[in-house]
Every structure is written in C-alpha cells, then in structure tokens.
C-alpha cells in the first residue's frame, strides 16, 4: 500500500481514531464504521485491529476498545469533523467530562500531511505522540508514516515514549 499521507493521485489519506467504553463496545465501533461506509463522500481504505486499552486521564471508568480507520474523502477537515460529531451525537454521546466515558469517540488524527490549527480542530491530533496505542496502530497501518510537522517517523516517537517509562 502507498504511504498513508498521500496517494499517488494526490488524494490524501485521513486517519480517524475510534474509541468506545460504554454499552456494546464492539457494536458501537461497527455502527460508526458502517455510518462512515454509507457516506458517499467517504471511502474506507484500511483499518487497524480493534484493541482494548485502559482509560486515559480519568481512570475510574471501563476499559476502551480502540481502532483506527484510514479513509479518503472529498470533505474538508472541518466538514469531516462536523460529520463525525454528528455521528457521535446520533449514537447518544453526551460530553460530560474531559477524558470521560463515552459511547463513541471519533477523532481526526491525520489528514494527509495537512496541519490545521483551528479553535475547533487541531491536526495532527495533539495526543498522537503521547499515546502508545495510537502510535502502535498507526505504525501497524504504515511503519514509515511520519509526523507532518517534524517529519519524524511515528515509530521513532513510539521508541522515545517507551524510553520515557
């Protein structure tokens, strides 16, 4: 497969993180992926395996199931964000606390090599290099994938994160 930053035709790959720790977690992920698949502006290209992770921040909550899907889309980053937030809302997600429990969480992690600094959206997602499970899943999808600002491979961030523990 081509690098997950940009296809040879110029189309950008978008990495979307999916997380859930309430209700039927596996079904929550399946429903989110199905909703993305049914959007004519989005094409799913690849997905990581689903892994179980401990909660981050607020540790007094159930474990999460997490996955990353890679898509191409004709939507802009803000349009995609708005669509993902509408899916979260339709699934019953209510934002109650930072790093709290959730039925579904859909985050744009990467949008090709784009860098977005907006009050509603930051790309690359600011937690990528701090989260072991995100790094591992991105590396599994593309071992040569690089952070768009620093041009450092995510595998090197993972090595550094492990050294810091």
N, C-alpha and C positions, 0 to 999 in steps of 0.2 A: 504494500500500500504506500501511497505517496505520504510525504510528511504531513502531519496534521495541522500545519499552519496554512498552507495554500495548495490547492490542486494545480495541476499543470495548465488548466484552462483559466486560471485566475480566480476561481471560486474559492472563497475562504471556508475553512472548516471551523465549526463552532463547537466547543466542548461545554456540555451542560451537566452540572452536578445534580444528582437526585438523592435526597435523603428523606427518611421517614422513621419515626419511632412510636407512633400511635396506631391503634387498630390493627388491621390485617396488613402488615408492612409490605409483604411481597405483592399483595394485590394492589396496594397504593402505588407501588412502582410500576406494575403492569398497566394500571389505568393511566398514569401520567405518560408513559411511553406510547400507549395507544392513542391518546389525545394528540400527542406530537405527530405521530404517524398519520393521523387523519387530517392534519392541517396541510393544505395543498402548497403552502409556502415553505414547508419544511420537509427535508428528506433525511431520514436516518441512515447513516453510513456505517457506523460501528458502535459497539457498546462494550464496556468493561464487564467483568463479572460483578455480581452483587456480593458485597461483603458486609459483615456485621462489625460495628465499631462501638466503642464506649462513647458516651456523651462527652462533649467538649464544653468547658465553662461551667455550666450548672450540671454537676454530676449526679444529682438526685432525680434521675429520670430514667426511663427504659433505654436500652441499647438501640442503636440505629442500624438500619440497613442502608447502604450507600452504593451508588453506581454512577458511572459517567457515560453519557452517550455523546457521540460525535454526529453532528448534522451539517448539512448545507442549508442555506436559507436565503430567500430573497428579501427577508425582513431586515430592517436596520437594527442595530443593537438596542435602541430604545423601544422599537416596535416589538422585538422579541422579548425584551424584559416585560413589557406590558402584557403580552400574551401569556408568559409564564406566570405572572402574578395573578392573571385572571384564572388560570388553571388551578393555582393554589387556593384561590378564593372559592371556586366551584367545588373543590374537593372538601371544603369545610375548614380550611386552615384559618385560624384566628391568631393574629400576632398578639401575644400576651407578654412575653419577656424575651430579652436578648438571649440567644442560645438555649431557648426553652424547648419543650416538647412540641412536636408538630406532626400533623397528618402527612404533609408533603412539603418539601423544600426544593425549589428549582432555582439553581443559580447558574448564571453565565460565568464560566470560569475563564474561557479564552474565546476570542472572536478573531481567528486568524492571527495576524501579528498586530492587530489594532490595539491602541492604547486609548482608553476612554476614562476621563476624569470628570464626572458629572455628579451633581448632588444626588441623583437617583441611581447612578450606576458607575462602578469602577471596574475596568477591565485592563489587565488581567485581575481576577478576583484577588483581593488583598490577603486572603488566608491560604492561598495555594502553597506557598513555600513554608508555612507553619504547620501543615497538616500532613503527617506521614501517609495516611490512607489516600489522600488526594494525589500526592506525588506518586505513590506506587501505582495507582490506577492509570494516571496519565502516562507513566513510563511503560506500563503494560501495553497501552494503546499505541505508543510511539516512543521507543527508547531514545531517539535522537531529538525529541521535542525540546525547544528552547524557550526560555522566558523572554517575551518580546522586548522588554526594556533593557535588560542586562545582557541578552544573548548568551546566558549561561544555561547549560542543559539542566533540565529538571532532575536528572539522575545525580548531578553534582549537588543540587540542593538537598536531595534525599541523603546523600552521604554526609553532608555537613550537619543536617538535622540529627542523624544518628550519633555523630561525634559529640554533639552538644548534650546528649542524655547521659 
